[in-house]
Amino acid sequence: MLRVLRSKGGFTYIGALVMVMIVGIMATRAAVVWSTAAKREREEELLSRGTQIRDALRKWYKVKVVDGKLVSSEAPAAGAQPAAPKPIPGPTDLDVLVKDPQARALRPYCLIDPITGKKWDLIKQEGRIVGVKSTSTQAPIKQGNFPFDLHPQDFEKKQKYSEWEFVYDHVPPTTATGGAVTGLGGSKSSVKLPSTGTSGTTTTP
């Protein structure tokens, strides 16, 4: 009788160990899934804040994107084509953008990199602030299918978050993948005119 009880106790102990191992494995997998989901959320926030700063810089430099080109946002004379951007001194720091009436949509929280929780690394040209990037050396999960208004060369297949650059004068080509609309404005298709029975052409607007 004692041997039977000891045998049952042994099986119970082994069963408990197996259950603990299974629960541990499931918890580990759940933690990995949660960590990945949290990282993806931070990536999306990084793209959102970086784009907002880029847009604020465009307002500061009084430029906008027209037909895939950067032009002055100041209203041209009647009948005139959009003018080329004028040289404007850059902001002294990002805090100025929050106070700038032109970029008043930029919120203070955008000045913090959501990956590191610290300030952005400034990208400068000839002493002017032209963009921002993260200081994180972590490898991003996202490698493609970025928003169409971001230049693919600045984001696709990068090995570090610090290689994602939000620069105000980087305009993606109209043939860029990942959301850019192409093929509009010049395609033709044959249609049958019901009144005459002949074929004609129409241009897609």
C-alpha positions as YAML, in Angstrom:
chain: A
units: angstrom
residues:
- id: 1
  name: MET
  ca: [0.00, 0.00, 0.00]
- id: 2
  name: LEU
  ca: [2.83, 2.42, 0.79]
- id: 3
  name: ARG
  ca: [4.47, 1.70, -2.55]
- id: 4
  name: VAL
  ca: [1.23, 2.54, -4.37]
- id: 5
  name: LEU
  ca: [0.88, 5.86, -2.57]
- id: 6
  name: ARG
  ca: [4.48, 6.76, -3.30]
- id: 7
  name: SER
  ca: [3.94, 5.89, -6.96]
- id: 8
  name: LYS
  ca: [0.87, 8.12, -7.17]
- id: 9
  name: GLY
  ca: [2.74, 10.92, -5.44]
- id: 10
  name: GLY
  ca: [5.57, 10.63, -7.94]
- id: 11
  name: PHE
  ca: [3.21, 10.86, -10.92]
- id: 12
  name: THR
  ca: [1.49, 13.86, -9.34]
- id: 13
  name: TYR
  ca: [4.84, 15.61, -8.90]
- id: 14
  name: ILE
  ca: [5.85, 14.94, -12.51]
- id: 15
  name: GLY
  ca: [2.46, 16.13, -13.76]
- id: 16
  name: ALA
  ca: [2.85, 19.35, -11.80]
- id: 17
  name: LEU
  ca: [6.30, 19.92, -13.33]
- id: 18
  name: VAL
  ca: [4.91, 19.40, -16.83]
- id: 19
  name: MET
  ca: [2.11, 21.86, -16.17]
- id: 20
  name: VAL
  ca: [4.58, 24.44, -14.85]
- id: 21
  name: MET
  ca: [6.71, 24.01, -17.99]
- id: 22
  name: ILE
  ca: [3.70, 24.40, -20.29]
- id: 23
  name: VAL
  ca: [2.51, 27.51, -18.46]
- id: 24
  name: GLY
  ca: [6.05, 28.93, -18.60]
- id: 25
  name: ILE
  ca: [6.30, 28.36, -22.36]
- id: 26
  name: MET
  ca: [2.90, 29.94, -22.96]
- id: 27
  name: ALA
  ca: [3.80, 32.91, -20.79]
- id: 28
  name: THR
  ca: [7.08, 33.38, -22.67]
- id: 29
  name: ARG
  ca: [5.34, 33.30, -26.02]
- id: 30
  name: ALA
  ca: [2.70, 35.73, -24.78]
- id: 31
  name: ALA
  ca: [5.43, 38.08, -23.57]
- id: 32
  name: VAL
  ca: [7.13, 37.97, -26.99]
- id: 33
  name: VAL
  ca: [3.84, 38.70, -28.76]
- id: 34
  name: TRP
  ca: [3.08, 41.57, -26.39]
- id: 35
  name: SER
  ca: [6.61, 42.97, -26.76]
- id: 36
  name: THR
  ca: [6.38, 42.84, -30.56]
- id: 37
  name: ALA
  ca: [2.97, 44.52, -30.55]
- id: 38
  name: ALA
  ca: [4.24, 47.26, -28.23]
- id: 39
  name: LYS
  ca: [7.27, 47.82, -30.48]
- id: 40
  name: ARG
  ca: [5.04, 48.13, -33.54]
- id: 41
  name: GLU
  ca: [2.95, 50.75, -31.73]
- id: 42
  name: ARG
  ca: [6.09, 52.74, -30.90]
- id: 43
  name: GLU
  ca: [7.17, 52.50, -34.53]
- id: 44
  name: GLU
  ca: [3.85, 53.90, -35.71]
- id: 45
  name: GLU
  ca: [4.12, 56.72, -33.16]
- id: 46
  name: LEU
  ca: [7.68, 57.40, -34.36]
- id: 47
  name: LEU
  ca: [6.44, 57.74, -37.94]
- id: 48
  name: SER
  ca: [3.57, 59.97, -36.83]
- id: 49
  name: ARG
  ca: [5.66, 62.35, -34.72]
- id: 50
  name: GLY
  ca: [8.52, 62.47, -37.22]
- id: 51
  name: THR
  ca: [6.12, 63.32, -40.05]
- id: 52
  name: GLN
  ca: [4.50, 66.06, -37.97]
- id: 53
  name: ILE
  ca: [7.89, 67.64, -37.31]
- id: 54
  name: ARG
  ca: [8.77, 67.39, -41.01]
- id: 55
  name: ASP
  ca: [5.49, 69.13, -41.90]
- id: 56
  name: ALA
  ca: [6.15, 71.82, -39.28]
- id: 57
  name: LEU
  ca: [9.56, 72.43, -40.85]
- id: 58
  name: ARG
  ca: [7.92, 72.78, -44.25]
- id: 59
  name: LYS
  ca: [5.62, 75.43, -42.83]
- id: 60
  name: TRP
  ca: [8.61, 77.17, -41.26]
- id: 61
  name: TYR
  ca: [10.47, 77.24, -44.58]
- id: 62
  name: LYS
  ca: [7.21, 78.20, -46.36]
- id: 63
  name: VAL
  ca: [7.21, 75.33, -48.80]
- id: 64
  name: LYS
  ca: [4.71, 72.73, -49.98]
- id: 65
  name: VAL
  ca: [4.68, 69.74, -52.31]
- id: 66
  name: VAL
  ca: [3.07, 70.24, -55.72]
- id: 67
  name: ASP
  ca: [3.21, 67.52, -58.40]
- id: 68
  name: GLY
  ca: [6.04, 65.80, -56.59]
- id: 69
  name: LYS
  ca: [8.13, 68.98, -56.29]
- id: 70
  name: LEU
  ca: [8.89, 71.35, -53.44]
- id: 71
  name: VAL
  ca: [7.67, 74.89, -54.18]
- id: 72
  name: SER
  ca: [6.97, 78.06, -52.22]
- id: 73
  name: SER
  ca: [3.74, 77.98, -50.22]
- id: 74
  name: GLU
  ca: [3.30, 81.73, -50.72]
- id: 75
  name: ALA
  ca: [0.49, 82.54, -53.14]
- id: 76
  name: PRO
  ca: [1.91, 83.30, -56.62]
- id: 77
  name: ALA
  ca: [0.76, 86.23, -58.73]
- id: 78
  name: ALA
  ca: [-2.35, 85.75, -60.85]
- id: 79
  name: GLY
  ca: [-1.62, 83.36, -63.70]
- id: 80
  name: ALA
  ca: [1.93, 82.66, -62.50]
- id: 81
  name: GLN
  ca: [3.34, 79.21, -61.87]
- id: 82
  name: PRO
  ca: [4.31, 78.19, -58.30]
- id: 83
  name: ALA
  ca: [7.65, 79.78, -57.47]
- id: 84
  name: ALA
  ca: [10.78, 78.05, -56.25]
- id: 85
  name: PRO
  ca: [11.32, 78.12, -52.46]
- id: 86
  name: LYS
  ca: [13.10, 81.17, -51.09]
- id: 87
  name: PRO
  ca: [16.08, 80.76, -48.74]
- id: 88
  name: ILE
  ca: [14.88, 81.20, -45.17]
- id: 89
  name: PRO
  ca: [16.97, 80.96, -41.96]
- id: 90
  name: GLY
  ca: [16.29, 77.77, -40.05]
- id: 91
  name: PRO
  ca: [14.77, 77.54, -36.55]
- id: 92
  name: THR
  ca: [17.19, 77.71, -33.65]
- id: 93
  name: ASP
  ca: [15.67, 74.56, -32.09]
- id: 94
  name: LEU
  ca: [12.56, 72.40, -32.31]
- id: 95
  name: ASP
  ca: [10.88, 74.22, -29.41]
- id: 96
  name: VAL
  ca: [10.49, 77.21, -31.73]
- id: 97
  name: LEU
  ca: [8.26, 75.14, -34.01]
- id: 98
  name: VAL
  ca: [5.75, 74.58, -31.20]
- id: 99
  name: LYS
  ca: [5.46, 78.34, -30.68]
- id: 100
  name: ASP
  ca: [5.47, 79.20, -34.39]
- id: 101
  name: PRO
  ca: [1.96, 80.33, -35.52]
- id: 102
  name: GLN
  ca: [2.53, 78.63, -38.88]
- id: 103
  name: ALA
  ca: [3.19, 75.26, -37.19]
- id: 104
  name: ARG
  ca: [0.80, 75.64, -34.29]
- id: 105
  name: ALA
  ca: [-0.56, 72.13, -34.92]
- id: 106
  name: LEU
  ca: [2.72, 70.68, -33.61]
- id: 107
  name: ARG
  ca: [2.27, 69.52, -30.02]
- id: 108
  name: PRO
  ca: [5.07, 69.49, -27.41]
- id: 109
  name: TYR
  ca: [4.94, 65.69, -27.07]
- id: 110
  name: CYS
  ca: [6.07, 65.44, -30.71]
- id: 111
  name: LEU
  ca: [9.48, 66.75, -29.64]
- id: 112
  name: ILE
  ca: [10.15, 63.46, -27.81]
- id: 113
  name: ASP
  ca: [11.32, 60.38, -29.67]
- id: 114
  name: PRO
  ca: [8.85, 57.61, -28.65]
- id: 115
  name: ILE
  ca: [11.49, 54.89, -29.08]
- id: 116
  name: THR
  ca: [14.05, 56.34, -26.65]
- id: 117
  name: GLY
  ca: [11.85, 58.71, -24.64]
- id: 118
  name: LYS
  ca: [14.44, 61.41, -25.28]
- id: 119
  name: LYS
  ca: [14.83, 64.34, -27.66]
- id: 120
  name: TRP
  ca: [15.35, 63.75, -31.36]
- id: 121
  name: ASP
  ca: [18.71, 63.85, -33.06]
- id: 122
  name: LEU
  ca: [18.73, 66.94, -35.29]
- id: 123
  name: ILE
  ca: [19.64, 66.73, -38.98]
- id: 124
  name: LYS
  ca: [21.33, 69.91, -40.15]
- id: 125
  name: GLN
  ca: [22.54, 71.33, -43.45]
- id: 126
  name: GLU
  ca: [24.78, 74.39, -43.44]
- id: 127
  name: GLY
  ca: [23.77, 75.02, -39.84]
- id: 128
  name: ARG
  ca: [20.02, 74.86, -40.57]
- id: 129
  name: ILE
  ca: [17.71, 72.27, -38.98]
- id: 130
  name: VAL
  ca: [16.23, 70.35, -41.90]
- id: 131
  name: GLY
  ca: [14.94, 67.23, -40.19]
- id: 132
  name: VAL
  ca: [15.07, 64.79, -37.29]
- id: 133
  name: LYS
  ca: [15.87, 61.17, -36.60]
- id: 134
  name: SER
  ca: [15.88, 58.80, -33.65]
- id: 135
  name: THR
  ca: [19.06, 58.05, -31.72]
- id: 136
  name: SER
  ca: [18.02, 54.43, -31.22]
- id: 137
  name: THR
  ca: [20.24, 51.69, -32.67]
- id: 138
  name: GLN
  ca: [17.48, 49.08, -32.35]
- id: 139
  name: ALA
  ca: [16.45, 47.20, -35.49]
- id: 140
  name: PRO
  ca: [13.00, 48.23, -36.73]
- id: 141
  name: ILE
  ca: [10.34, 45.62, -37.41]
- id: 142
  name: LYS
  ca: [8.83, 47.57, -40.30]
- id: 143
  name: GLN
  ca: [10.88, 47.25, -43.48]
- id: 144
  name: GLY
  ca: [8.42, 48.31, -46.20]
- id: 145
  name: ASN
  ca: [4.95, 49.63, -47.04]
- id: 146
  name: PHE
  ca: [5.61, 53.02, -45.47]
- id: 147
  name: PRO
  ca: [3.19, 55.94, -45.93]
- id: 148
  name: PHE
  ca: [3.30, 57.19, -49.53]
- id: 149
  name: ASP
  ca: [4.49, 60.68, -48.57]
- id: 150
  name: LEU
  ca: [7.73, 59.33, -47.06]
- id: 151
  name: HIS
  ca: [10.69, 58.84, -49.37]
- id: 152
  name: PRO
  ca: [11.38, 55.08, -49.65]
- id: 153
  name: GLN
  ca: [15.16, 55.62, -49.56]
- id: 154
  name: ASP
  ca: [14.83, 57.19, -46.12]
- id: 155
  name: PHE
  ca: [12.99, 54.24, -44.56]
- id: 156
  name: GLU
  ca: [12.90, 50.97, -46.47]
- id: 157
  name: LYS
  ca: [15.24, 48.12, -45.43]
- id: 158
  name: LYS
  ca: [16.99, 50.16, -42.73]
- id: 159
  name: GLN
  ca: [18.86, 48.33, -39.97]
- id: 160
  name: LYS
  ca: [18.43, 50.95, -37.23]
- id: 161
  name: TYR
  ca: [15.77, 53.45, -36.18]
- id: 162
  name: SER
  ca: [18.50, 56.08, -36.35]
- id: 163
  name: GLU
  ca: [18.52, 55.54, -40.12]
- id: 164
  name: TRP
  ca: [14.89, 56.67, -40.47]
- id: 165
  name: GLU
  ca: [15.23, 60.34, -41.48]
- id: 166
  name: PHE
  ca: [12.39, 62.86, -41.53]
- id: 167
  name: VAL
  ca: [13.76, 65.65, -43.74]
- id: 168
  name: TYR
  ca: [11.54, 68.49, -44.88]
- id: 169
  name: ASP
  ca: [12.83, 68.69, -48.48]
- id: 170
  name: HIS
  ca: [12.83, 64.94, -49.20]
- id: 171
  name: VAL
  ca: [9.91, 64.34, -51.57]
- id: 172
  name: PRO
  ca: [9.17, 60.78, -52.71]
- id: 173
  name: PRO
  ca: [9.09, 60.20, -56.49]
- id: 174
  name: THR
  ca: [5.66, 59.83, -58.05]
- id: 175
  name: THR
  ca: [6.55, 56.25, -59.01]
- id: 176
  name: ALA
  ca: [7.38, 55.30, -55.42]
- id: 177
  name: THR
  ca: [5.91, 52.11, -54.04]
- id: 178
  name: GLY
  ca: [4.05, 51.86, -50.78]
- id: 179
  name: GLY
  ca: [1.07, 54.06, -51.52]
- id: 180
  name: ALA
  ca: [2.03, 56.57, -54.21]
- id: 181
  name: VAL
  ca: [-0.59, 56.90, -56.91]
- id: 182
  name: THR
  ca: [0.74, 56.39, -60.43]
- id: 183
  name: GLY
  ca: [-0.70, 56.14, -63.93]
- id: 184
  name: LEU
  ca: [-3.07, 59.09, -63.64]
- id: 185
  name: GLY
  ca: [-3.33, 61.93, -66.12]
- id: 186
  name: GLY
  ca: [-2.18, 60.20, -69.28]
- id: 187
  name: SER
  ca: [-3.88, 56.86, -69.69]
- id: 188
  name: LYS
  ca: [-6.38, 56.28, -72.47]
- id: 189
  name: SER
  ca: [-9.08, 53.70, -72.89]
- id: 190
  name: SER
  ca: [-11.44, 52.83, -75.72]
- id: 191
  name: VAL
  ca: [-15.14, 53.36, -75.17]
- id: 192
  name: LYS
  ca: [-18.08, 52.68, -77.44]
- id: 193
  name: LEU
  ca: [-20.35, 55.58, -78.15]
- id: 194
  name: PRO
  ca: [-23.91, 54.29, -78.01]
- id: 195
  name: SER
  ca: [-25.34, 57.04, -80.22]
- id: 196
  name: THR
  ca: [-23.11, 56.38, -83.24]
- id: 197
  name: GLY
  ca: [-21.75, 52.90, -82.66]
- id: 198
  name: THR
  ca: [-18.17, 54.12, -83.24]
- id: 199
  name: SER
  ca: [-15.23, 53.94, -80.93]
- id: 200
  name: GLY
  ca: [-13.51, 56.90, -79.37]
- id: 201
  name: THR
  ca: [-11.02, 57.63, -76.67]
- id: 202
  name: THR
  ca: [-11.30, 59.34, -73.35]
- id: 203
  name: THR
  ca: [-8.56, 60.52, -71.06]
- id: 204
  name: THR
  ca: [-8.69, 59.58, -67.41]
- id: 205
  name: PRO
  ca: [-8.56, 62.79, -65.36]
...
